[in-house]
Amino acid sequence: MSFNDRFHEISTEVRNWGRWGDDDRLGTLNLLTDEAVAHAASTIRSGRRVPMAIDLSPNGPQIGSIPGRVNPLRAMNYINNPDLGDPDGNAMVPHFNDDHVVMGLQAATHWDALGHVSYAGSLYNGVPADTVTALGGSTVLGIENVRTLVGRGVLLDVAAMRGVDQLPGGHEITSDELDETAAWAGVEMRP
């Protein structure tokens, strides 16, 4: 079976089109019900926070292999500028610093909306792919549909399950390995 045929077969098996109605714009985020969030909050033991984001940095993950994808570039617009007017050089008026950032959105940790990927001319729930436009972006399935996102996060330590400090470079973590690690840790996957 070709890759494309297998991809089509899998996508047909696992897709959730229509599960929450024909006009749904959230997909599996619908599983994050008030009850699911309350349960997630009840499982907190220590309050320890683990940062998972890639820093917004000129030294980010983009290496130039995909045209148009760049790491964030920052420049200063103003440095100690008296925006309120200071013709006499009076240090006693407010001075401001301001900058701007130019960045490709694939250069840091981010959320992809359901309008991010199309297949055979359709986005999630059969929304036409041409609802994504150059000026409007994803006009139907944009990230603004999410509004808030609170749930339970699970960090699976595959290296610890394997009894090593870190996995060797190039090691691909499979879904079976994640299932094995969850079982090893006694973690139940749920919204």
C-alpha contacts under 8 A as a table, 3 or more apart, distances in Angstrom:
res1	aa1	res2	aa2	distance
1	M	5	D	6.26
1	M	6	R	6.37
2	S	5	D	5.18
2	S	6	R	6.16
3	F	6	R	5.10
3	F	7	F	5.97
4	N	7	F	5.00
4	N	8	H	6.13
5	D	8	H	5.15
5	D	9	E	6.17
6	R	9	E	4.98
6	R	10	I	6.14
7	F	10	I	5.24
7	F	11	S	6.02
8	H	11	S	5.15
8	H	12	T	6.13
9	E	12	T	5.30
9	E	13	E	6.40
10	I	13	E	5.05
10	I	14	V	6.25
11	S	14	V	5.41
11	S	15	R	5.68
12	T	15	R	5.77
16	N	19	R	5.36
16	N	27	G	6.90
16	N	28	T	7.68
16	N	125	N	7.51
17	W	20	W	7.73
17	W	21	G	7.92
17	W	22	D	7.50
17	W	27	G	7.96
17	W	124	Y	6.65
17	W	125	N	4.39
17	W	126	G	7.26
18	G	21	G	4.66
18	G	22	D	5.09
18	G	24	D	7.53
18	G	125	N	6.27
20	W	23	D	7.96
20	W	24	D	5.84
20	W	27	G	7.51
20	W	30	N	7.72
21	G	24	D	5.51
22	D	125	N	6.64
23	D	125	N	7.76
24	D	27	G	6.78
24	D	125	N	7.32
25	R	114	L	7.54
25	R	140	V	7.76
25	R	141	L	6.00
25	R	145	N	6.50
26	L	29	L	5.43
26	L	30	N	6.10
26	L	114	L	7.54
26	L	145	N	6.78
26	L	146	V	6.64
27	G	30	N	6.06
27	G	114	L	7.73
27	G	124	Y	7.87
28	T	31	L	5.55
28	T	32	L	7.89
29	L	32	L	5.50
30	N	33	T	6.56
31	L	36	A	7.43
31	L	191	P	6.04
32	L	35	E	7.82
32	L	36	A	5.52
32	L	37	V	6.29
32	L	150	V	7.54
32	L	151	G	6.49
32	L	191	P	5.82
33	T	36	A	5.05
33	T	37	V	6.28
34	D	37	V	5.20
34	D	38	A	6.11
35	E	38	A	5.07
35	E	39	H	6.10
36	A	39	H	5.11
36	A	40	A	6.12
36	A	151	G	7.25
36	A	191	P	6.03
37	V	40	A	4.95
37	V	41	A	6.19
37	V	150	V	6.58
37	V	151	G	5.25
37	V	152	R	7.15
37	V	191	P	7.94
38	A	41	A	5.12
38	A	42	S	6.30
39	H	42	S	5.05
39	H	43	T	6.63
40	A	43	T	5.41
40	A	44	I	7.22
40	A	151	G	6.11
40	A	152	R	4.97
41	A	44	I	5.71
41	A	151	G	7.96
41	A	152	R	7.50
44	I	47	G	6.34
53	A	108	A	7.28
53	A	109	T	5.22
54	I	60	G	7.58
54	I	108	A	5.22
54	I	109	T	5.28
55	D	60	G	7.10
55	D	108	A	6.42
55	D	109	T	7.73
56	L	60	G	6.77
56	L	71	N	7.71
56	L	72	P	6.25
56	L	107	A	7.32
56	L	108	A	5.88
57	S	60	G	5.17
57	S	71	N	6.54
57	S	72	P	5.68
57	S	73	L	7.62
58	P	71	N	5.08
58	P	72	P	5.14
58	P	73	L	5.87
59	N	71	N	6.74
60	G	71	N	5.44
60	G	72	P	7.58
60	G	107	A	6.16
60	G	108	A	7.14
61	P	71	N	7.04
61	P	107	A	6.01
61	P	108	A	7.52
62	Q	65	S	7.55
62	Q	69	R	6.49
62	Q	70	V	5.71
62	Q	71	N	5.69
62	Q	106	Q	7.83
62	Q	107	A	5.97
63	I	66	I	7.96
63	I	70	V	7.68
64	G	67	P	6.51
64	G	69	R	6.83
64	G	70	V	6.90
66	I	69	R	5.86
68	G	104	G	7.27
69	R	104	G	5.27
69	R	105	L	7.78
69	R	106	Q	6.61
69	R	107	A	7.15
70	V	103	M	6.27
70	V	104	G	5.30
70	V	106	Q	7.88
70	V	107	A	6.47
71	N	103	M	5.95
71	N	104	G	6.44
71	N	107	A	5.17
72	P	101	V	6.47
72	P	102	V	5.67
72	P	103	M	4.22
72	P	104	G	6.81
72	P	107	A	6.91
73	L	101	V	5.58
73	L	102	V	5.19
73	L	103	M	6.23
74	R	99	D	6.95
74	R	100	H	5.79
74	R	101	V	4.47
74	R	102	V	6.48
75	A	99	D	5.63
75	A	100	H	5.68
75	A	101	V	6.60
76	M	79	I	6.89
76	M	97	N	7.68
76	M	98	D	6.01
76	M	99	D	4.12
76	M	100	H	6.45
77	N	97	N	7.53
77	N	98	D	5.41
77	N	99	D	4.92
77	N	100	H	6.87
78	Y	81	N	5.66
78	Y	96	F	6.86
78	Y	97	N	5.07
78	Y	98	D	5.05
78	Y	99	D	6.78
79	I	96	F	6.58
79	I	97	N	4.65
79	I	98	D	6.79
80	N	95	H	4.95
80	N	96	F	4.98
80	N	97	N	5.36
81	N	95	H	4.92
81	N	96	F	5.05
81	N	97	N	6.54
82	P	85	G	5.58
82	P	86	D	5.90
82	P	93	V	6.96
82	P	94	P	6.13
82	P	95	H	4.27
82	P	96	F	6.28
83	D	86	D	7.85
83	D	94	P	7.64
83	D	95	H	6.45
83	D	96	F	6.69
84	L	93	V	7.60
84	L	94	P	7.23
84	L	95	H	7.91
86	D	89	G	5.48
86	D	90	N	6.11
86	D	93	V	7.16
87	P	90	N	7.71
90	N	93	V	6.31
91	A	94	P	7.77
103	M	107	A	7.13
104	G	107	A	5.73
105	L	108	A	6.57
105	L	110	H	7.31
106	Q	109	T	7.59
106	Q	110	H	7.51
111	W	143	I	7.56
112	D	115	G	7.81
112	D	116	H	5.97
112	D	143	I	7.12
113	A	116	H	5.51
113	A	141	L	6.48
113	A	142	G	5.43
113	A	143	I	4.72
114	L	117	V	7.00
114	L	123	L	7.09
114	L	124	Y	6.01
114	L	141	L	5.40
114	L	142	G	6.75
114	L	143	I	7.51
115	G	118	S	7.23
115	G	123	L	6.01
115	G	124	Y	7.05
115	G	129	A	7.86
115	G	132	V	7.14
115	G	138	S	5.70
115	G	140	V	7.48
115	G	141	L	4.70
115	G	142	G	5.88
116	H	123	L	7.95
116	H	138	S	7.89
117	V	123	L	6.39
118	S	121	G	6.14
118	S	122	S	5.21
118	S	123	L	4.49
118	S	124	Y	7.53
118	S	129	A	5.97
119	Y	122	S	5.40
119	Y	123	L	6.55
121	G	128	P	6.18
121	G	129	A	5.19
121	G	130	D	7.74
122	S	125	N	7.91
122	S	126	G	5.21
122	S	127	V	5.58
122	S	128	P	4.71
122	S	129	A	4.83
123	L	126	G	5.61
123	L	127	V	5.04
123	L	128	P	6.00
123	L	129	A	5.47
124	Y	127	V	5.99
124	Y	141	L	7.94
127	V	131	T	7.47
127	V	140	V	7.80
128	P	131	T	5.85
129	A	132	V	6.12
130	D	133	T	6.66
131	T	138	S	6.18
131	T	139	T	5.67
131	T	140	V	6.43
132	V	136	G	6.99
132	V	137	G	5.14
132	V	138	S	4.20
132	V	139	T	5.89
132	V	140	V	7.76
133	T	136	G	5.24
133	T	137	G	4.95
133	T	138	S	6.51
133	T	139	T	7.39
134	A	137	G	5.79
136	G	139	T	5.90
137	G	142	G	7.51
138	S	141	L	5.62
138	S	142	G	4.84
139	T	142	G	6.24
141	L	145	N	6.95
142	G	145	N	6.10
143	I	146	V	5.66
143	I	147	R	7.76
144	E	147	R	5.76
146	V	149	L	6.82
151	G	191	P	6.81
152	R	191	P	6.64
156	L	178	L	7.20
156	L	181	T	6.48
156	L	182	A	6.60
156	L	185	A	7.89
157	D	160	A	5.44
157	D	161	M	6.44
157	D	181	T	7.11
158	V	161	M	5.04
158	V	162	R	6.25
158	V	167	L	7.92
158	V	177	E	7.51
158	V	178	L	7.21
158	V	181	T	5.88
159	A	162	R	5.04
159	A	163	G	6.17
159	A	164	V	5.24
159	A	165	D	5.99
159	A	166	Q	5.25
159	A	167	L	5.56
160	A	163	G	4.82
160	A	164	V	5.67
160	A	165	D	6.55
160	A	166	Q	7.82
161	M	164	V	7.74
161	M	181	T	6.03
161	M	184	W	6.82
161	M	185	A	7.91
164	V	167	L	6.88
167	L	171	H	6.44
168	P	171	H	5.66
173	I	177	E	6.20
173	I	178	L	7.17
174	T	177	E	5.09
174	T	178	L	6.41
175	S	178	L	5.01
175	S	179	D	6.23
176	D	179	D	5.04
176	D	180	E	6.12
177	E	180	E	4.93
177	E	181	T	6.07
178	L	181	T	5.02
178	L	182	A	6.10
179	D	182	A	5.13
179	D	183	A	6.23
180	E	183	A	5.18
180	E	184	W	6.12
181	T	184	W	4.92
181	T	185	A	6.07
182	A	185	A	5.10
182	A	186	G	5.94
182	A	187	V	5.00
182	A	188	E	6.95
182	A	189	M	7.84
183	A	186	G	4.94
183	A	187	V	6.17
183	A	188	E	7.76
184	W	187	V	7.82
